[in-house]
Amino acid sequence: MAEIVTHHNGPANPDLRFIHADYTSSLDLPDQNFDLLVSLFAGFVSEHCTRHLKVGGSLLVNPSHGDAATASADVRYQLTGVVISRSGNYRVKTTGLDSYLIAKKPQAITTDILHHSGRGVGYTKSPFAYLFTRMT
């Protein structure tokens, strides 16, 4: 199941639609048309929906279900921020990113392993979410 947010009028006046659909099926949506793709506790959304995200668009994922690890291994994405939560307040941190996405224990991280386990990788630092930018 995916909820895809569309917004066509820019950030000052967003036009939002939520689409209830199975993201693993073919979605009748245009390629490279969306500015934001969100995967929170949803599984491998980026694997199936990157084609709908514009180059320069943002992918927001949490470490659960392996989508953060999948995105970190995908050459189309670059980690550009982490979402930190303190006392219910969220902020995006864009510095010190090289200290994130470091596995707690040495292990091979492949999509096959992630699919088989159905969960994410244990990292030494765990923000609320990771923010990737689609580069290509």
Beta strands, then each sheet from edge to edge (+ up, - down):
strand 1: 2-5
strand 2: 18-21
strand 3: 34-39
strand 4: 53-61
strand 5: 77-86
strand 6: 89-93
strand 7: 129-134
sheet 1: 1+ 2-
sheet 2: 3+ 4+ 7- 5+ 6-
end
